Amino acid sequence: MPFFSFVRLVSACIVAIVMAAGIERAWAVDGAKPGTPTIAAAAAVETEGSKTRFKVTLSKPVTAQVSVMERPDRVIIDLPEVAFHLPAESGRGREGLIASYRYGLFAPGRSRVVMELTQPAVVSGMTTAPDATGAASILTIELSRADREEFRKAAVESSAAAKEASAAPVVQETKDSRPVIMIDAGHGGIDPGAAGSGNVVEKDLVLSFAQRLKKKLEENGRYKIVMTRDQDVFVSLGDRVRAARAAQADLFISVHADSIAGGQEVRGLTVYTGSERASDADSARLADRENKADAVAGVESGDMPDDVSDILMELTMRETRGFSHSFASRLVGEFDSVARLNKNPHRQARFQVLRAHDVPSVLVELGYLSSQKDLDLLMSEEWRAKMVSAMSVAVDRFFAARFARRGAAAVLP
């Protein structure tokens, strides 16, 4: 039966919703009352002919919304907040129409499962039912093979529904008299980032580092510090940039940790600034990988619109990039005595998260999780303390020089 005919037949069981940030029109099943997060204790994939069923065992019924997206082909399941206690191997195997799947917190109070498909498929059914014990609930999502045109139509309808939704308004805070610094812990939630040995993942490591940096910069009271995320939650690249602009940030520091396959010998810290043209091929590849963070979480992203004229934006961007380069140089100078630097430690590339034309921005790759030596340092409390102290000094010197250049009446000591 064609997908859209099936949808009409079961419309009584479907809730058509529109959610911001790329979440599409969707299915819905039994709802759960708000309270403690639902627990996901098991997940399984079953195949039967041209159909594949994804089953997840939950501590209670939930409302689920499902949508599809192209490039790459994915099925996205949005849920209320779920505590995933699944085996480490969950989601890694290829079975039926599902190549792999990942899961995690997508936003406060909301979780997401993203399934990569082996070929085009549409949702042909969704049910929820008690398990054999009656103590838990099994959510089953059935996928059926589809031709490319049928899948594309489903994806286009989903995308169109998402665009109909107006984004949540950004509340612009009153400008603090102190310099505002936004610290951006990379990745988060369903997007783990790079992985190292011992189940260490980038999103956890950089969040811990960002929180420590925030505490250090707040010690002297000179700055107002805000963060794009302060918990294990996904934040889109566009939302990170919009948050910096809404806060009228004077400086944006994005914290990451890289990884390279078969590269134990590749080590060191690198500071990046934004540029339309990458300084080298490695930087271009890294920026391309980081710019796919939204796709990892099942979010459609594109160039972020701006509300200023091209000429004004160009003039502002030129000054902003000068400040970005200035801060990057100060960071590298301070890091040189306390950290192992990568060759050519200040590089440039087209990172989406550095696209705010009026906020000086840098992206710091603290090291390589693929290098055991770097990983040991990244996990060291002593090394982290040295690093945040060096960054604090660089911040102080950057603002002293910036205010002096602009002829500020009060210059930081």
C-alpha positions in Angstrom: 0.0 0.0 0.0 1.5 3.5 -0.8 2.8 5.3 2.2 0.5 8.3 2.0 -2.6 6.1 1.6 -1.6 4.2 4.7 -1.2 7.5 6.5 -4.7 8.6 5.6 -6.1 5.2 6.8 -4.6 5.4 10.2 -4.9 9.2 10.6 -6.9 8.7 13.8 -3.7 7.3 15.4 -1.5 10.0 14.1 -0.7 13.4 15.6 0.5 15.8 13.0 3.0 18.0 14.7 5.4 20.6 13.6 8.5 21.2 15.7 11.3 23.7 15.1 14.9 23.0 14.1 14.3 20.4 11.5 11.9 18.0 13.3 9.2 17.0 10.8 5.5 16.0 10.6 5.2 12.8 12.5 3.5 9.7 13.9 2.4 9.5 17.5 1.5 6.7 19.9 0.3 6.4 23.5 1.4 9.3 25.6 3.2 9.2 28.9 2.6 11.6 31.8 5.4 13.9 32.7 7.6 12.9 35.5 10.9 11.0 35.9 12.6 10.2 32.6 11.6 6.9 30.9 14.2 4.2 30.9 15.2 2.4 27.7 16.6 -1.0 28.8 16.8 -2.9 25.5 16.7 -2.4 21.8 16.4 -5.0 18.9 16.2 -5.0 15.2 14.1 -7.7 13.4 13.7 -8.4 9.7 10.9 -10.1 7.8 11.0 -10.0 4.0 11.0 -6.4 2.9 10.2 -5.1 6.4 12.5 -4.2 9.3 11.2 -3.6 12.8 13.0 -1.5 15.4 11.9 -2.4 18.9 12.9 -0.6 22.1 11.8 -1.7 25.6 10.8 1.2 27.8 9.8 1.5 31.4 6.6 3.2 30.4 4.7 4.2 27.3 5.8 7.3 25.5 4.7 9.6 22.8 6.9 9.1 19.7 7.2 11.2 16.5 8.9 9.7 13.5 10.1 11.3 10.3 12.4 10.7 7.4 15.3 12.7 5.8 17.5 12.4 2.8 21.2 12.9 2.2 22.0 10.6 4.0 18.8 8.6 4.2 17.6 8.5 7.8 14.6 7.7 10.0 14.3 10.0 13.0 12.4 9.1 16.2 11.7 11.9 18.7 10.7 10.9 22.2 10.3 12.6 25.6 13.4 12.4 27.7 14.7 8.9 27.9 17.6 7.5 30.0 19.2 5.0 27.6 20.7 2.1 29.5 21.5 0.0 26.4 24.4 -2.4 25.8 27.5 -0.7 24.3 27.1 -2.7 21.1 23.6 -1.4 20.5 23.2 0.4 17.2 26.4 -0.7 15.6 25.3 -3.6 13.5 23.8 -3.6 10.1 20.5 -5.4 9.8 17.8 -5.3 7.2 16.9 -1.7 6.3 18.9 -0.3 9.2 22.6 0.3 8.7 23.1 1.6 12.3 21.4 3.8 14.8 22.4 6.2 17.6 20.5 7.8 20.4 20.8 10.4 23.1 19.4 13.6 24.6 18.4 16.0 21.8 17.1 19.0 23.8 16.0 19.5 27.4 13.2 17.0 28.0 13.5 15.5 24.6 15.5 12.5 23.3 16.2 11.3 19.8 17.1 8.1 17.9 18.6 8.5 14.4 18.7 5.4 12.2 20.9 5.4 9.1 19.2 3.4 6.3 20.7 0.9 3.9 18.2 1.9 1.3 15.1 4.1 1.0 12.4 3.1 3.4 9.2 4.6 4.9 7.4 4.1 8.2 4.7 1.6 7.6 3.5 1.2 11.2 4.1 2.1 14.8 2.7 0.3 17.9 3.2 0.2 21.6 2.3 -2.7 23.8 3.2 -4.3 27.2 6.1 -6.7 27.2 5.7 -10.3 28.4 5.9 -9.4 32.0 3.5 -6.5 31.8 6.0 -4.3 33.7 7.4 -2.5 30.6 6.3 -1.2 27.2 7.7 -2.1 23.8 7.7 0.6 21.1 7.8 -1.0 17.7 8.5 1.0 14.5 8.1 -0.9 11.3 10.0 0.2 8.1 9.2 -1.0 4.6 11.3 -0.7 1.5 10.4 2.2 -0.8 11.6 3.4 -4.2 13.6 6.6 -4.3 10.8 8.8 -5.5 8.4 7.6 -2.8 11.1 8.2 -0.2 11.9 11.6 -1.6 8.3 12.7 -1.5 8.1 11.7 2.2 11.3 13.6 3.0 10.1 16.7 1.1 6.8 16.7 2.9 8.6 16.4 6.2 11.0 19.2 5.3 8.2 21.5 4.2 6.3 20.9 7.4 9.4 21.8 9.4 9.8 25.1 7.5 6.2 26.1 8.2 7.1 26.2 11.9 8.5 29.5 13.1 11.7 29.1 15.1 11.4 29.8 18.8 12.1 33.5 19.5 15.6 34.2 20.7 15.4 36.4 23.8 18.1 39.0 23.6 19.6 39.7 27.0 20.4 43.1 28.3 24.0 43.9 27.5 26.2 43.4 30.5 28.7 46.3 31.1 31.4 43.6 31.4 32.8 41.8 28.3 30.5 38.8 27.5 32.3 35.5 26.7 30.4 32.6 25.3 32.0 29.2 25.8 30.8 26.5 23.4 31.3 22.9 24.4 31.2 21.0 21.1 28.8 18.3 20.2 26.5 16.9 22.9 23.4 14.7 23.4 22.9 12.4 20.5 26.0 13.7 18.8 29.0 12.2 20.7 31.8 13.7 18.6 35.1 11.9 18.5 35.8 8.8 20.5 38.9 7.6 22.4 39.8 4.4 24.3 38.1 3.5 27.5 34.7 4.7 26.2 35.8 8.4 26.4 33.8 10.6 24.0 34.5 14.1 23.0 31.1 15.6 24.1 31.8 14.6 27.8 35.4 15.7 27.8 34.9 19.1 26.3 31.9 19.9 28.5 33.9 19.1 31.6 36.7 21.4 30.3 34.3 24.2 29.3 32.8 24.2 32.8 36.2 24.4 34.3 37.1 27.3 32.0 33.9 29.1 32.9 34.7 28.8 36.6 38.2 30.1 36.1 37.1 33.1 34.0 34.5 34.0 36.6 37.0 34.2 39.4 37.9 37.8 39.0 34.4 39.0 38.1 35.7 40.9 35.0 33.6 38.9 32.6 30.1 37.7 32.1 30.4 34.0 31.1 27.6 32.2 29.2 27.6 28.7 27.7 25.9 27.3 24.6 25.2 24.1 26.7 25.9 23.2 30.3 24.6 19.6 30.2 24.7 16.6 27.8 22.3 18.0 25.3 22.4 18.6 21.5 22.6 22.2 20.2 22.6 22.8 16.5 25.4 24.8 14.9 23.0 27.6 13.9 21.7 27.8 17.4 25.2 28.1 18.8 25.9 31.1 16.6 22.5 32.7 17.2 23.0 32.3 21.0 26.3 34.1 20.8 24.8 37.0 18.8 21.7 37.2 21.1 23.9 37.5 24.1 25.9 40.2 22.3 29.0 38.2 23.0 32.4 39.9 22.8 34.2 36.6 22.3 33.2 33.0 21.4 35.4 30.1 22.3 34.4 26.7 20.9 36.1 23.7 22.6 36.7 20.4 20.8 39.0 17.4 20.7 39.9 15.7 17.4 40.5 12.1 16.3 42.2 10.6 13.3 42.1 7.0 12.2 45.4 5.1 12.5 47.1 8.3 13.8 48.6 7.5 17.2 51.6 9.6 16.3 49.5 12.7 15.4 49.3 14.9 18.5 48.9 18.4 19.7 46.6 21.4 20.2 45.4 23.6 17.3 43.5 26.9 17.3 41.3 27.6 14.3 39.7 30.9 13.1 37.0 31.2 10.5 37.8 31.7 6.8 36.0 31.0 3.5 39.2 29.3 2.3 41.0 26.7 4.5 44.7 27.2 5.3 45.4 23.6 4.4 43.7 20.4 3.3 43.6 18.9 6.8 41.8 21.9 8.2 39.3 21.8 5.3 38.6 18.1 6.1 38.2 18.8 9.8 35.8 21.7 9.1 33.7 19.6 6.8 33.5 16.9 9.5 32.5 19.3 12.2 30.0 21.0 9.9 28.1 17.7 9.7 27.3 17.7 13.4 23.7 18.7 12.6 23.3 15.8 10.2 24.5 13.4 12.9 21.6 14.5 15.0 19.0 14.4 12.2 18.8 18.2 11.7 18.7 20.0 8.4 21.1 22.8 8.3 22.2 25.4 5.8 23.9 28.8 5.7 22.5 31.0 8.4 20.7 34.1 7.2 21.8 37.5 8.4 19.9 40.6 9.0 22.4 43.2 7.8 23.3 44.4 4.4 26.2 42.7 2.5 28.4 45.8 2.6 27.9 46.4 6.3 28.4 42.7 7.1 31.6 42.6 5.1 33.1 45.6 6.9 32.1 44.2 10.3 33.4 40.7 9.4 36.7 42.1 8.4 37.2 43.8 11.8 35.8 40.8 13.6 38.2 38.4 11.9 41.1 40.7 12.8 40.1 40.4 16.5 39.7 36.6 16.0 43.2 36.3 14.7 44.5 38.5 17.5 42.9 36.3 20.1 44.1 33.1 18.4 47.6 34.3 18.3 47.5 35.1 22.0 46.1 31.7 22.8 48.9 30.0 20.9 51.4 32.1 22.6 50.1 31.2 26.1 49.7 27.5 25.2 53.2 27.2 23.9 54.7 26.8 27.3 52.1 24.5 28.8 50.9 22.3 25.9 52.1 20.2 23.0 51.1 22.2 19.9 50.3 20.7 16.6 52.4 21.8 13.6 51.1 25.1 12.3 49.0 25.6 15.5 47.0 28.5 14.2 44.9 27.4 11.2 41.9 28.6 9.3 38.8 26.9 7.8 35.2 27.4 7.1 33.6 26.2 10.4 29.9 26.9 10.5 30.1 27.5 14.3 32.5 30.5 13.6 30.2 32.2 11.2 29.0 35.1 13.4 30.2 38.1 11.5 30.2 40.4 14.5 31.6 38.1 17.3 35.3 37.3 17.4 35.4 33.5 17.4 37.9 30.7 17.7 37.7 26.9 17.8 40.2 25.1 20.0 41.0 21.5 19.3 42.6 20.5 22.7 44.3 17.4 21.2 43.6 14.0 19.6 41.6 11.3 21.3 43.2 8.9 18.9 46.6 9.6 20.6 46.9 7.8 23.9 49.5 10.5 25.0 47.1 13.3 24.2 44.2 11.4 25.8 46.1 10.9 29.0 46.8 14.7 29.1 43.1 15.5 28.4 42.1 13.4 31.3 44.7 14.9 33.7 43.4 17.4 36.2 46.8 19.0 36.4 47.0 19.5 32.7 43.5 20.9 32.5 44.3 23.4 35.3 47.3 24.6 33.3 45.3 25.0 30.2 42.4 27.0 31.6 45.0 29.3 33.4 46.7 29.9 30.1 43.4 30.6 28.4 42.5 33.0 31.1 45.7 35.0 30.7 45.1 35.1 26.9 41.5 36.4 27.5 42.8 39.1 29.8 45.4 40.3 27.4 43.0 40.1 24.4 40.5 42.4 26.1 43.2 44.8 27.4 44.6 45.2 23.9 41.1 45.4 22.3 39.9 48.2 24.5 43.1 50.0 24.1 42.8 49.8 20.3 39.3 51.1 20.5 40.3 53.9 22.8 38.2 52.6 25.7 38.0 54.8 28.7 38.6 51.9 31.1 41.2 49.3 30.3 41.4 46.0 32.1 44.6 45.8 34.3 
